[in-house]
Amino acid sequence: MERRDGQGGTIMDHYFFRCVRRCIGRRRYDENEDLSDVEEIVSIRSFNLEEKLKSKMYHGDFVHAMDGKDFTFEYVQREALRVPLIFRNKDGLGIKMPDPDFTVRDVKLLVGSRRIVDVMDVNTQRGVEMSMSQFVRYYETPEAQREKLYNVISLEFSHTKLENIVKRPNVVDLVDWVDNMWPQHLKERQTDATNAISEMKYPKVKKYCLMSVKGCFTDFHIDFGGTSVWYHVFRGGKIFWLIPPTLQNLELYEEWVLSGKQSDIFLGDRVERCQRIELKQGYTFFIPSGWIHAVYTPVDSLVFGGNILHSFNVPMQLRIYEIEDRTRVHAKFRYPFYYEMCWYVLERYVSCVTQRCHLSKEYQKESMLIDAKRKRSTDSYSSDSWLDMDEESCDAHLQEEKDDSLDKNSKSLVDGSSSPNSTHSEGKEAAGRKQKATVMRYLKRTLSNESDDSVKSTTPTDYPKTPTGSPATEVSTKWTHLTEFELKGLKALVEKLESLPENKKCVPEGIEDPQALLEDMKNILKEHADDDQNLAISGVPVVSWPKKTTKLFPFLGTEAKRTGWEETEPFRAEPLSSKLKSVGKTI
């Protein structure tokens, strides 16, 4: 992913800022300000960029062309996302983009005209802040009338209206640690659309909008935290120079960064092999962890992309993070909550492989049941979460409702609202509880009588086998094989977290006993050391948060979701009223 060469941006700007000793602090942009008497420090390159664009030296063959249909989770398990990938169309990727006539003006409308964005003056390396209105006005200025080159490459647009118009590749959703490892309820609490770290509840680096005018150049860099990047050229084009992250190249890169002579040295000339590749409009690009790259914009461009950490190249991710440590990159320009995320990765693997949860009781309740809680916030039969229970949880739920009715000041479990104050009247709450209790008793009996086998299968038979001594061993019947890449990564995480001094371990509050978690993971590593790699390439993620499968209940006239079991017989489509009458007779 691109980032700026100067000071004053968001975390997306990456740690290249580490050595700009001559940097000028961020300032607010004023299009009417007279800057004729302001001294500007211009970054004068001693190499000719035009020559680098035409030279035949950069003929590496690292980039692999792929069809979207082949970019599957099985591919990730087999190849570990270690080579750059180019997709010349988006078919099969599962990505969603705006309509073809979408422009930067539409970006402004969807993220807000007053949204402050970090902008880099490419020539002076001066970081400035502009409102979206100001930048769009600049971007739409004819090329000949632009006095400066401005580049926006760090507009993270999650939690804006633009978020739902842009969808990432399907595989990215399956591997991204943010989606699969970070507690879900913390993401739910994120309300701020900006990347202010003080307001951030999770690593907010999933979706970026890059708006660059012709002539913008971003020097060689590695994306923060060793993140991998998905990158779709919606309009315009880009030219990349790519250097593989060999030990020798990473050492050269670190020396180059610390030297402060980036404007004198084109790093692509110092390495054994470098590849230049052109991305045209409609292309999608995937940049793996650790790859060193520079970017040139040959024509006004609009790009959507994002950054991810994943489980299949953890050693490289940690290596890049260590480079950031040694080059003293400011926390502002790094992957947020990095070590906290590492702890949650271990917890999710231990939980999914052994069914032994190391989250605190509060986090277990919040994260694993948040979808059910959110769906229970309505009092109509269209709510599906109250069907998502086995018999014991159903009974417990009804008992809790009875208890709650005795104390109307207590927050109702059925309400499930994020607000402590219910918006429903007391009478409506009581009616809703009575209706749900009645129907749930009916469903419980119906499922028991008509779908006995399906109820018995509430605990899936394909749960992974667990290490000896785990409390869940008795319910596990199938061994889950971990890929060699996951095993190496988990081992690296354990070693890294154990090596950190106590004041830098960054154990998140959701982890109840970090030492016990480390010991459980060591046990997993021992027991899975000889996992069959052919069986490990299953096409199915080992780690995921509980998912719900959608089922249709005709007698309710709506969809309802149930977890962990399948119906063995279809329900008869009888009117709801007759069902309730039948229930009334038995009660």
C-alpha positions in Angstrom: 0.0 0.0 0.0 1.2 3.5 -0.7 2.2 5.9 2.0 3.8 9.3 2.2 7.4 10.3 2.5 7.0 13.0 5.1 5.5 13.7 8.5 2.0 14.1 9.5 -0.4 11.3 8.5 -2.3 8.4 9.9 -1.1 4.9 10.5 -1.5 4.1 6.9 1.4 6.4 6.1 3.7 3.6 7.4 6.9 3.9 9.2 8.8 5.4 6.3 8.5 8.7 8.3 11.0 7.3 10.7 14.0 9.1 9.4 12.8 12.3 7.9 14.8 14.4 10.2 14.1 17.5 8.1 10.4 17.0 8.3 8.0 19.9 8.6 5.1 19.4 11.0 1.6 18.9 9.8 -0.4 22.1 9.2 -3.9 23.0 8.1 -4.3 23.8 4.4 -5.6 27.2 3.5 -6.2 27.6 -0.2 -6.3 31.4 0.1 -3.0 31.7 2.1 -0.1 33.5 0.6 2.9 31.1 0.9 5.3 33.2 -1.2 7.4 34.1 1.8 7.3 30.6 3.4 10.5 28.7 3.0 9.8 25.2 1.5 12.2 22.3 1.7 11.9 20.6 -1.7 13.0 17.0 -1.9 15.3 17.0 -4.9 15.9 13.5 -6.2 19.4 12.8 -7.5 18.0 10.0 -9.7 15.8 10.5 -12.8 12.4 9.0 -12.2 11.6 9.1 -15.9 14.6 6.8 -16.5 13.4 4.4 -13.9 10.0 4.3 -15.6 11.6 3.3 -18.9 14.6 1.3 -17.9 14.7 -2.4 -18.9 16.6 -3.3 -15.7 13.6 -4.1 -13.6 12.5 -7.3 -15.3 12.0 -9.7 -12.3 9.2 -12.2 -12.7 7.9 -12.3 -9.1 4.2 -11.4 -9.9 1.9 -14.3 -10.7 -1.2 -13.7 -12.8 -4.3 -15.5 -11.5 -8.0 -15.9 -12.1 -10.3 -14.8 -9.3 -11.9 -18.3 -9.1 -8.5 -19.8 -8.2 -7.9 -17.4 -5.3 -9.5 -19.6 -2.6 -8.8 -20.4 1.0 -7.4 -23.7 -0.2 -4.8 -21.8 -2.3 -3.9 -19.8 0.9 -3.4 -23.0 2.8 -1.2 -24.4 0.1 0.9 -21.3 -0.9 0.7 -19.1 2.2 0.2 -15.8 0.3 4.0 -15.3 -0.3 4.1 -14.1 -3.9 2.5 -10.9 -5.4 -0.7 -11.7 -7.4 -2.4 -9.8 -10.2 -5.9 -10.2 -11.3 -6.8 -8.6 -14.6 -10.5 -8.6 -13.9 -12.5 -9.0 -10.7 -14.5 -12.0 -11.8 -14.5 -14.7 -9.1 -12.8 -12.5 -6.4 -16.0 -11.6 -4.7 -15.2 -8.0 -4.6 -17.8 -5.3 -5.0 -17.0 -1.8 -6.4 -19.1 1.3 -7.0 -20.8 2.0 -10.3 -18.4 2.9 -13.2 -19.3 6.6 -13.0 -18.3 6.9 -9.4 -15.8 9.8 -8.7 -13.9 11.5 -6.0 -16.9 13.8 -5.6 -18.9 10.7 -4.6 -16.3 9.8 -2.1 -16.8 13.2 -0.6 -20.5 12.7 -0.4 -20.2 9.4 1.3 -17.4 10.1 3.9 -18.5 13.7 4.5 -17.4 16.9 2.9 -16.0 18.1 6.2 -14.0 14.9 6.9 -10.4 16.0 7.5 -8.0 13.9 5.4 -4.2 13.7 5.6 -2.6 14.9 2.4 1.0 14.9 1.3 2.6 17.6 -0.8 4.8 15.2 -2.9 7.4 17.8 -3.7 8.0 19.3 -0.3 7.2 16.3 1.9 5.0 18.6 3.9 2.1 16.9 5.5 -1.1 19.0 5.5 -4.7 18.5 6.5 -7.5 19.3 4.1 -11.2 18.8 4.3 -12.6 16.4 1.7 -14.2 19.5 0.0 -10.9 21.2 -0.4 -9.1 18.1 -1.7 -11.9 17.3 -4.2 -11.7 20.9 -5.5 -7.9 20.4 -6.0 -8.3 17.0 -7.6 -10.8 18.3 -10.1 -8.5 21.2 -11.1 -7.2 20.7 -14.6 -3.7 19.2 -14.6 -2.1 22.3 -16.2 -3.4 24.5 -13.4 -2.2 22.4 -10.5 0.7 24.2 -8.8 1.5 21.3 -6.5 1.2 17.5 -6.3 -1.1 16.4 -3.6 -1.7 12.7 -2.7 -4.3 11.1 -0.4 -3.4 7.6 0.5 -4.6 7.1 4.1 -8.4 7.7 4.0 -9.7 4.7 6.0 -13.5 4.7 5.3 -14.9 2.0 7.6 -18.0 3.2 9.5 -18.9 5.6 6.7 -21.5 5.3 4.0 -18.8 4.2 1.6 -18.1 1.1 3.6 -20.9 -0.9 2.3 -20.3 0.0 -1.4 -16.9 -1.5 -1.4 -16.3 -5.1 -0.6 -13.0 -6.9 -0.2 -12.1 -10.2 -1.9 -13.7 -13.1 -0.2 -10.4 -14.8 0.7 -9.3 -11.6 2.5 -12.4 -11.8 4.7 -11.5 -15.4 5.6 -7.9 -14.8 6.6 -8.0 -11.3 8.1 -7.1 -11.4 11.8 -9.4 -8.4 12.4 -12.5 -10.3 11.4 -11.5 -13.7 12.7 -9.4 -13.1 15.9 -10.4 -9.7 17.4 -13.3 -9.8 19.8 -16.4 -9.0 17.9 -18.1 -6.9 20.5 -15.1 -4.5 20.5 -15.6 -3.9 16.8 -19.3 -3.3 17.4 -18.4 -0.5 19.8 -16.4 1.4 17.1 -18.4 4.5 16.2 -15.7 7.0 15.1 -15.1 7.0 11.3 -11.7 8.6 11.6 -8.5 6.8 12.7 -8.0 8.7 15.9 -6.2 6.1 18.0 -7.9 7.4 21.2 -11.3 6.4 19.7 -10.2 3.2 18.1 -11.7 -0.1 19.4 -10.0 -2.4 16.9 -7.2 -2.2 14.3 -9.1 0.0 11.8 -7.1 -0.7 8.7 -9.5 -2.8 6.5 -10.6 -0.3 3.8 -8.7 2.6 2.4 -9.4 5.0 -0.5 -6.4 6.4 -2.3 -6.8 9.5 -4.5 -3.7 10.4 -6.4 -3.1 12.9 -9.3 -0.8 12.3 -12.2 2.9 12.4 -11.2 2.6 11.3 -7.6 5.5 9.0 -6.5 5.8 7.0 -3.3 9.3 5.8 -2.5 10.2 2.2 -1.5 8.5 1.1 1.7 7.0 -2.0 3.5 3.5 -1.8 4.8 3.2 -1.3 8.5 3.4 -4.4 10.7 4.2 -6.6 7.8 0.6 -6.4 6.6 -0.4 -7.8 3.3 -2.3 -5.5 1.0 -5.3 -5.9 -1.4 -5.4 -3.2 -4.0 -8.0 -2.5 -6.7 -7.4 0.2 -9.3 -10.9 1.5 -9.8 -9.9 4.3 -12.1 -6.6 5.3 -13.7 -3.5 3.3 -13.3 -0.4 2.6 -11.2 3.2 1.5 -11.7 4.9 -0.6 -9.0 8.5 -1.6 -8.4 8.7 -4.7 -6.3 11.6 -6.2 -4.3 11.3 -9.6 -2.6 11.8 -9.7 1.2 14.9 -11.8 1.4 17.1 -11.5 4.5 19.7 -9.6 2.4 17.1 -7.2 0.9 15.5 -6.5 4.2 19.0 -5.6 5.6 19.6 -3.4 2.7 16.3 -1.8 3.1 16.8 -1.1 6.8 20.2 0.4 6.1 18.7 2.6 3.4 15.9 3.8 5.7 18.4 4.7 8.5 20.8 6.4 6.1 18.4 9.3 5.4 19.5 9.2 1.7 16.4 8.0 0.1 16.3 10.9 -2.3 19.8 10.0 -3.5 19.4 6.3 -3.9 16.8 4.4 -5.9 16.6 1.2 -3.9 15.7 -0.9 -6.9 19.2 -0.3 -8.2 20.9 -1.7 -5.1 19.2 -5.2 -5.0 19.9 -8.2 -7.2 16.4 -8.3 -8.7 13.5 -5.8 -8.9 10.4 -6.0 -11.0 8.4 -3.1 -12.4 4.8 -3.8 -13.3 1.9 -1.7 -14.5 -1.5 -2.0 -13.0 -4.3 -0.8 -15.4 -7.8 0.2 -14.6 -9.8 -2.7 -13.3 -6.8 -4.7 -12.1 -6.6 -6.1 -8.6 -3.3 -6.6 -6.9 -2.2 -8.5 -3.8 1.1 -7.6 -2.1 2.3 -10.1 0.4 3.9 -9.4 3.8 7.3 -7.8 3.8 7.5 -7.0 0.1 9.4 -3.7 -0.5 7.7 -1.6 -3.1 7.5 1.9 -4.7 4.6 3.4 -6.6 4.1 5.9 -9.4 0.9 7.4 -10.6 0.9 7.9 -14.4 -2.7 9.3 -14.5 -5.2 10.7 -12.1 -6.3 7.6 -10.1 -8.8 6.3 -7.6 -7.9 3.1 -5.8 -9.6 1.0 -3.1 -7.5 -1.3 -0.9 -6.7 -2.4 2.6 -4.3 -4.1 5.0 -4.4 -7.4 6.7 -2.5 -9.6 9.1 -3.0 -13.4 8.7 -1.9 -16.7 10.0 0.1 -18.0 7.1 3.2 -15.8 7.2 3.5 -14.8 10.8 7.4 -14.9 11.0 7.6 -12.3 8.2 5.0 -10.1 9.9 7.0 -10.2 13.2 10.2 -9.5 11.4 8.8 -6.3 9.8 7.5 -5.2 13.2 11.0 -5.7 14.6 12.4 -3.5 11.9 10.0 -0.8 12.9 11.2 -1.2 16.5 14.8 -0.8 15.4 14.1 2.2 13.3 12.1 3.8 16.1 8.9 4.3 14.2 6.4 6.4 16.1 3.4 4.4 17.4 1.1 6.6 15.3 2.4 5.1 12.1 2.2 1.5 13.1 -0.4 -1.3 13.1 -2.6 -0.5 16.1 -2.9 -3.0 19.0 -0.3 -5.3 17.4 0.7 -7.5 20.4 -2.9 -7.4 21.7 -3.9 -8.9 18.4 -1.2 -11.6 18.7 -2.7 -12.7 22.1 -6.1 -12.9 20.6 -4.8 -15.1 17.7 -3.4 -17.6 20.2 -6.7 -17.6 22.1 -8.8 -18.2 19.0 -6.7 -21.1 17.9 -6.7 -22.7 21.3 -10.5 -22.2 21.6 -11.3 -23.6 18.2 -8.9 -26.5 18.4 -9.5 -27.5 22.0 -12.8 -25.8 22.9 -11.0 -24.4 25.9 -11.7 -20.7 26.0 -9.2 -18.2 27.6 -11.4 -15.2 27.2 -12.8 -13.6 30.4 -16.4 -14.5 31.2 -17.5 -11.0 30.2 -15.7 -11.3 26.8 -17.1 -14.7 26.2 -20.6 -13.4 26.7 -20.1 -10.3 24.7 -18.1 -11.6 21.8 -19.6 -15.0 21.2 -23.2 -14.1 21.7 -23.2 -10.5 20.4 -25.1 -11.5 17.2 -27.8 -13.2 19.2 -28.0 -10.2 21.6 -28.3 -7.7 18.8 -31.0 -9.8 17.0 -33.0 -10.1 20.3 -33.5 -6.4 20.4 -36.7 -6.6 18.5 -40.0 -7.9 19.8 -41.4 -9.4 16.6 -41.3 -12.9 15.1 -38.9 -11.7 12.5 -36.2 -11.8 15.1 -34.2 -15.0 14.5 -31.8 -15.2 17.4 -34.3 -16.6 19.9 -34.5 -19.7 17.8 -30.8 -20.1 18.0 -30.6 -22.2 21.2 -30.4 -25.7 22.3 -32.8 -27.0 25.0 -30.7 -26.0 28.0 -30.1 -22.5 26.8 -33.8 -22.2 25.9 -34.8 -23.1 29.5 -32.2 -20.8 31.0 -33.4 -18.0 28.8 -37.0 -18.4 29.9 -36.0 -18.6 33.6 -34.0 -15.4 33.1 -37.0 -13.7 31.6 -39.1 -14.7 34.7 -36.4 -13.3 37.0 -36.2 -10.1 34.9 -40.0 -9.6 35.2 -39.5 -9.4 39.0 -37.1 -6.6 38.7 -38.2 -4.2 35.9 -35.1 -2.0 36.6 -32.8 -4.8 35.4 -31.8 -4.9 31.8 -33.7 -7.6 30.0 -31.7 -10.3 28.2 -34.3 -10.3 25.5 -34.0 -6.6 24.9 -30.3 -7.0 24.2 -30.0 -3.3 23.4 -26.7 -1.5 23.6 -28.5 1.2 25.5 -29.1 0.7 29.2 -32.6 2.2 28.8 -35.2 0.2 26.9 -37.3 2.0 24.3 -40.2 -0.4 24.7 -43.1 0.1 27.1 -43.4 -2.3 30.0 -46.6 -3.8 28.6 -44.9 -4.4 25.2 -41.9 -6.1 26.9 -44.2 -8.4 28.9 -46.2 -9.3 25.8 -43.1 -9.9 23.8 -41.6 -12.2 26.5 -44.9 -14.1 26.7 -45.1 -14.6 22.9 -41.5 -15.7 22.6 -41.7 -18.0 25.6 -44.7 -19.7 24.2 -43.3 -20.1 20.7 -39.9 -21.3 22.0 -41.6 -23.9 24.2 -43.4 -25.1 21.0 -40.2 -25.1 19.0 -38.3 -27.0 21.7 -41.0 -29.7 21.8 -41.3 -29.8 18.0 -37.6 -30.1 17.4 -37.4 -32.8 20.1 -40.3 -34.9 18.6 -39.9 -34.3 14.9 -36.1 -33.8 14.5 -34.6 -35.8 17.3 -31.5 -36.6 15.4 -30.9 -32.9 14.5 -31.1 -31.8 18.2 -28.7 -34.5 19.2 -26.2 -33.0 16.6 -26.1 -29.6 18.3 -22.5 -30.4 19.1 -21.1 -30.9 15.6 -19.4 -34.2 14.9 -16.6 -32.6 13.0 -15.2 -30.6 15.9 -11.4 -30.8 15.9 -9.8 -33.4 18.2 -8.2 -31.7 21.2 -5.0 -32.2 23.1 -5.0 -34.8 25.8 -6.5 -33.5 29.1 -8.7 -30.9 27.5 -12.2 -30.6 29.0 -13.7 -31.0 25.5 -11.8 -34.1 24.5 -14.8 -36.4 25.1 -16.9 -34.6 22.5 -14.3 -34.4 19.8 -14.3 -37.0 17.1 -12.3 -35.5 14.3 -8.7 -34.3 14.3 -8.0 -31.0 12.7 -4.7 -30.8 10.8 -2.9 -27.5 10.9 -0.8 -26.4 7.9 2.9 -26.1 8.4 2.6 -22.3 7.9 0.1 -22.0 10.8 2.3 -24.2 13.0 5.4 -22.1 12.3 3.4 -18.9 12.8 1.9 -20.0 16.1 5.3 -21.1 17.4 6.7 -17.7 16.4 3.9 -15.9 18.3 4.5 -17.9 21.4 8.3 -17.3 21.3 7.8 -13.6 20.6 5.2 -13.0 23.4 7.3 -15.0 25.9 10.4 -12.9 25.1 8.7 -9.6 25.7 9.4 -7.9 29.0 6.3 -7.7 31.3 5.8 -4.0 30.6 5.6 -4.7 26.8 3.6 -7.8 26.6 0.4 -5.8 26.0 -1.9 -8.6 27.3 -5.4 -7.4 26.5 -8.0 -7.3 29.2 -10.1 -10.0 27.5 -7.4 -12.6 28.1 -8.0 -14.2 31.5 -4.8 -16.1 32.1 -2.0 -15.4 29.6 0.4 -18.0 30.9 -2.2 -20.7 30.8 -2.9 -19.7 27.2 0.7 -20.0 26.3 1.0 -23.4 27.9 -2.1 -24.6 26.0 -0.7 -23.4 22.7 2.6 -25.2 23.4 0.6 -28.3 24.0 -1.2 -27.9 20.7 2.1 -27.4 18.9 3.5 -30.6 20.3 0.4 -32.7 19.5 0.1 -31.2 16.0 3.8 -31.4 15.0 3.2 -34.3 12.7 -0.1 -33.1 11.1 -0.7 -34.5 7.6 -0.2 -31.5 5.3 -2.4 -33.0 2.6 -5.3 -33.2 5.1 -4.4 -29.7 6.4 -5.3 -28.2 3.0 -9.0 -28.5 3.5 -10.3 -25.3 2.1 -11.9 -24.6 5.5 -10.5 -22.2 8.1 -9.6 -23.7 11.4 -10.5 -20.4 13.3 -13.8 -18.6 13.0 -16.3 -17.0 15.3 -19.6 -18.9 15.7 -21.6 -18.6 12.6 -25.3 -19.0 12.1 -26.9 -21.0 9.2 -30.1 -19.6 7.7 -33.1 -21.9 7.8 -36.7 -21.2 6.7 -39.5 -21.9 9.1 -42.7 -21.8 6.9 -45.1 -21.7 9.7 -43.5 -18.5 11.0 -43.4 -17.0 7.5 -39.9 -15.7 8.0 -36.3 -16.9 8.1 -34.7 -18.1 11.3 -31.2 -19.1 12.0 -30.0 -22.1 13.9 -26.5 -23.1 14.9 -24.9 -26.5 14.8 -27.8 -28.7 13.6 -29.7 -29.4 10.4 -33.4 -30.3 10.1 -34.1 -33.9 9.3 -37.8 -33.3 8.3 -39.4 -30.2 6.8 -41.9 -28.4 9.0 -45.5 -28.4 7.8 -46.7 -25.0 6.6 -49.6 -24.6 9.1 -50.9 -21.3 10.2 -49.2 -19.8 13.2 -52.5 -19.4 15.0 -53.2 -23.1 15.0 -49.8 -23.8 16.3 -50.3 -21.5 19.2 -53.7 -22.9 19.9 -52.1 -26.4 20.1 -49.5 -24.9 22.4 -52.1 -23.4 24.6 -53.9 -26.7 25.1 -50.7 -28.4 26.4 -49.8 -25.5 28.7 
